[in-house]
Amino acid sequence: MESGNELALRTLARVSRRLIPFLFTLYVFAYLDRVNIGYAALFIRRELHFSNTVYGTGAGLFFLSYALFEVPSNLILLRVGPRRWIGTLMVVWGVISASMPLAHTPFEFYLLRFLLGAAEAGFFPGIILYLTYWFPKQEKARAMARFLAATAVSGVIGAPLSNLLLRLDGIAGIAGWKWLFVGEGVPSILLGILVFWALADNPATASWLPEDERQWLIQTLEAERAGISEAHSVDFRAVWRNGVMWQLSGLYFLLSVGFYSLSLWMPVVLKQISGATEKRVILLSAVPWLFATMVMLVIAHFSDKRQERRRFLLGSLAGGIVGFGLSASLTNPWLAIAALSLAAAGAWACLGPFWALPTTMMRGTAAAGGIAIINSAGALGAFCGPLMMGIVSDATHSFHAALGTVAVLFLIAVGVTWRLRVS
């Protein structure tokens, strides 16, 4: 007779195989459509005569609308269901992303980035909430990290893919950077259509789960939700009075400044540091993301194994501080690239342990709203980071001061994490 532990392992293995690779793929293209502007930046700034400040403003505007629409978008998901809402959002933002070649003025550039942020706003917090429907607490950090690794892997995939699309320059009289947006926007449209058939809203509607596994998963998750404090579970208004939620929001703001400063400026920073050709720089930018992916998964594994979040956050932040600090001072190109790789690894390694925290604190409407509020704070950080990089680099004609600023912000994040108390 099968033991309860064997049933649990079999169920979670099946759920992981079914959901994580597909959700991972969705997020790879979601993230690519968000940050492919970084690969195109080398060409947009030259062909459209945009200053670093104009580019940084447009790159960051995505996150302003993202922050504004996250909470309502996640509450809509609760009403219409994850499958229909996530599929619809992907189709809409794929169309907007593929329309980016139509931008010729700063205003058009700003408008399309703003609309793209509004369309993508519900995806990430929606998936974070969706994962809580399928994974109990002992698996959360690993599930989150395997999903969130898509942000780093998109850099590994995005660099050669973007380089390939840029080589289409001149075909049909279209510039290579325009092919980049079309070539990375269309897959989101196709994947969005596929979501309507591939996802189940929850375990109760998953026809691919055997009955014994379905019942074990439903009962396990219901027992965990019943154990969450009533103060965090009933009333969405109570979330606004939750001090830990605001600490997490502030922490995620600081983290987002760091990793979106890298995501949206990496090729430009590497170009200035290395002096390499534009196409070589884009391929070179895959190195930090590959290292960040490996470190992120290792940290998440040990965070789950020891059921410890805060210490792993502190260790990851320390790595980020050293990486950003060194990249702000080193002049040797290869050492600077190594420092940027450490900075990326430190920033991305925070994500698994971090997102295991709010999903164990809240449920129902409070979870949907609380996760969206935290991610909205992160979106504001993602707006400020690229904008800060553009303004500071225009003022100093170098990225050293901007990278040093991120190191200081990560030091503040260490203080916030140190004071964090989560039961």
N, C-alpha and C positions, 0 to 999 in steps of 0.2 A: 504493500500500500504506500502511495506517495506521501511524503511528509509535507508539512506546511512550508518548510524552507525550500524544498524542491519545486513546489508549485509557484512560490514567489519568484524564484530565479527564472523558471520557465516563462512566466507571465511577463516579467520585466524585460527579458531578452527579446520576446516576441514584439512587445510594444516598442522597444528601442529600434529593432530592425525595421519595423514598419514606419515609424514616424521620424526618427532623427535624420536619416539620410535625405528624406524628402524635404523636411523643414530646413535642413542645412542648405540644400540646393536653392530653395526659395530665398533664403537670407543672403546667399552669395550674390544673387542677381539684384536683390533689393539693395544690398550694400554697394554693389558695383554702380548701380544707377544713381546712388547717393554721392559716391566719391570719384566717379570716372572724370568728373570735372578737373580733378587733380592731374590726371594723365593728359588731358586736353589743355591744361593751363599754359604749358610751354608754347602752344601754338595760338591759343585764343588771345593771350596777352600781346603777342606780336601782330597777328592778323587783324584783330579788332581794336588794337591800340588801347588796351585796358591797362591802367596802372595796377600795382600790387594792391592798393586800397580798394579799387573798383572790383578786382577779382575777389579779394578777401571778403568784401561786403556781399557779393553775390553768392559766393560759396557758403557763407554763414547764414544768409537769409532763409535757406532751406530749413534751418533748425528753428528759426523764429516762428514760422507757420507750423512747423512740426510740434513745437511746444503748445501753441494755441489750440490745436485740434486734437491733441492726444486724448485728453480726458473724455470729451464727447464721443470721439471715435471708439474708445474702448467700451463706453456705456452702450453704444449702438451694437457692438459685438455681442453684448449680453442679451440683447433683444432679438437679433436676427440670427445669431449663431456664428461660430468661427468660420465654418466652411464657406458660407455665402459671402460674409463680409470680407474675409481675407482674399478670396478669389476676385471679388469686385475691385478691391483696392489695387491689386496687382495689375489688372488690366488697365485701370485708369492711369497709374503712375508710369506704366510702360509706354503708353501713348504720349504722355507729357515728356518723358525722357527722350523718346525718339524725335520729339519736336524741337529739341534744343538747337539743331542747326539753323532754325528759323530766326534765332536771336542775332541781331546786328548792332544794337545799341545797348548801353548800360541798363536802360529801363526795361527792355525786352529780356535781357539776361536776368535781371532781378525778378521780373514777373514769373518767368518759367521756373526759376529756382524756388520761389515762394509757393507756387502751385504744386510743384513736386513734393515739397515738404508737407503740404496739407494732405496730399494723397497718401504719402507713406506714413503719416502720423499714427495710424491705428495698427500698423503691422507688428512692430517690435513689441510694444506692451501687450498686444493681443496674443502673440505667440508665447510670451512669458506666462501670461494667464492660462493659455491653452495647455502648456506643459504641466501646470498644477492639476489639471484634470486627469493626468495620466501617470504621474510619478510621485511616489511617497517620499517622505523627507530624506530617507537614507540614500536616495538616488538623485536628489535635486541638483546638487552642485555639478555632478558629472553630466547630467542631462543638459543643464544650462550651458556648461562649458562646451559640450560637443556641438550644441546649436550655435553658441556665440563664437566658436572658433571660425565660423564662416566669415566674420569680420576680418580676421587675419588671413584666412585662406583666400578670400577674395583678392587680397593684395598679391598673393602668390599666383593665382590664376589670372587676375586682372592685368598684371604687367605684360606677360606674353600675348594675351588676347588683345589687349589694347595696342600693343606693338604691331600685331598682325593686321588689325583693322586700319591702323595709321598707314600701313603700306599700300592700302587701296587708294592713296592720294592721287587725284586726277582722273580716276575711273568715273565715267559718265559726267566728267567736269565737276566732280564733287571733291572738296578737300578731305584729307584723311581724318581730321578731327571730327568732321561731320559724320563720316562713316562709323566712327567710334560710338557715337551716341545712338545711331540707328541700330547698329549691330548688337549693342548691349541693352537696348530698350525692347526690341522685339521678343527676345526670350522671356521677359517678364510677362508680356501679354499672353504668350502661349502657356506659360506655367500657371498664370492666373486662371485660365480656362480649365486647365487640368485639375486645379484645386477642387472644383465643384464635384469631381468624381472620386478623387483620391483621398480626401480627408473625411473622417467621421467626427461629429461634433463632440462626442464624449464616449466613454467605454460602453455605455448602455446601447448606443447605436452602432457599435463597431461589429459588423457581421463577420469580420475576419478573426475575432477573438472567440476561442472555444468557451462554452458556457461556464466551466469551472474556473477558468482564468478570469473571465468577465466578472463573476461574482466575487472572487477574491479581491480583485482590484477595486471594485465598487465599495465593498465593505471596508477595505483598508483605508481608502481615501476618506470615506465618510467618518470613520473613527478618528482620523487625524483632524478633520475639520471640526468635529465635535469637541476636540481637546483644545482648540484655539480659544484664547480668552474672549469672552463675550464683548469686551470693550473694543476688540479689533474686528468684530465679525458682523454686527447687525446693521449699524447705521453709518452710511458713507460720511455724514457730517462729523462723526466721531474721529475720522481719520485726520481731519484738519487740526484736531487738538492733541494728536499723538506726537510727543516730543521726539521719539526715536525715528519716526517717519521723516521729520524735518532734518534730523542729523544725517539720515541716509540721503536725503535730497541734496543737502549741501555737499556731502562727500561725492555724490555722483556728478554734481556740477563741476567740481574740481577735476575729477577723473576725465570727464568729457572734454574739458579744455585741452588736456594732454593728448588723448588719442585722436581727436579730430584735427588738432594742429598738425599732427603727423600725417593723418590720412589724406588731408586735402592739400598739403604742401610738400610731401615727401619728394616727388620728382624735382620740384623747383629747388628745394634745399640741396638735394644731391647734385643737381646741376651746378650750383654755386660752389659746393665743396669740392667736387671732383673735376669739374671742367670738361667732362666727357660729352660726347654727342647726345642729342636729345633722345634718340632711339635707344642708345646704350644705357642712358640714365633710367629710362622706363623699365628695361629689363633688370637693371641693378636694384631697382626699388623692391623687387621680389624678395631679396635677401633678408631684410628686417622682418617682413611678414612671415617668412618661413620659420625663422627663429622664434618669433612671438607665438606662433601656433603651437610649436612643440612645448615651450615653457608653459603656456596657458593650460594645456591638457594635463601636464604633470602636476601643476599646482592644484588643479581641480580634483585630481585623483586623490592626492594626499589630504586635501581639505575635507573630502567626503569620508575617507578612511578614518580620520581622526575626529570627524564631526566638529572641526574647529574652523571658524571663519575669520575672526578678527586678527589672529596672528599671521595668517597667510596673506591677509590684506596688507598688514604692516610690512611684511617681507617683500611683497611685490612692489609696494610704493617705494621702499628703499632702493630697489633695483632701478625703478624709474627715475628717482632723484639722481642717482649716480650717472645713469645714461644721459639724461638731459643736461646735467651739469657738465659732463665731459664733452658732449657734442657742442656745447656753447663755448668751449675754450680750446679744443684741439684744432690744429691747422693741417695735420697730415690727413689726406683724404681717406685712406684705408682705416686709420684709427677712428676717424670721425664717423665713418659708416658703421664700424663695430659699436661705437657708442650709441648711435641711433638705433641699432638692433637691440641693444640692451634697454634703451628707453621704451621701444615698442613692446618688448617682452614684459617689462615691468608694468606698463599700462594695461596690456591685454590680460595679463595673469590675474589682475584684480577682479575681472568680470565674473568668473565662476563663483568664488566665495562671496562676492558682493550680492549677486542676484539670488543666492540661496537664503539671504537674510529676510527680505520683505515677503517672500512667498511662504515663509513659515510663520508670519505674524498676523496675516489678514486672510479673510475669505469672503466669498460672495461679492456684493457690490463694493464693500470696503476694499477688497483685494483689487478689483478692477480699477477703482478710483485711485487707491494708494500707489499701485504700480505705475499708473499713468502719471501721477503727480511727480513721483521720483524721476521717471524718465523724461518728464517735461523739464525738470530742473537740469537734467543732463543735456537736453536739447538746447537750453539757454547757454550752457557751457560750451556746447558745440558751435553755437553762433559766435560766442565771444572769442573762442580760441583762434579760428581762422582769421577773424577780423583783426585781432590783436597781432597776429603774425604779419598781416599785410601792412598795418599802420606802423608798427615798430620797424619792420624791414625797410619801408620807404623812408622813415626818418633817419635810420642809422646806416642804410645801404648794406646791411648785413643781417643774417638770421641769428647771429650769436646772442644778441640781447634778448630776442624773443624766446629762444630755447632756454636761456637762463631764467626767464620769467616763469616758464612752465615748471622748472625745477623748484622754484620757490613756492609755487602753488601746490605742488605735490608734498612739499614739506608741511604746509598748512593742513593738507589732507591727512597726514600722519597724526597731527594733533587731534583732528576730528575723530579719526578711527580709534585713537588711544582712549578717548572719552566715551566711545560708544559702548552701551551696555544693552545687550540683547539676550533675553532669556532663551 
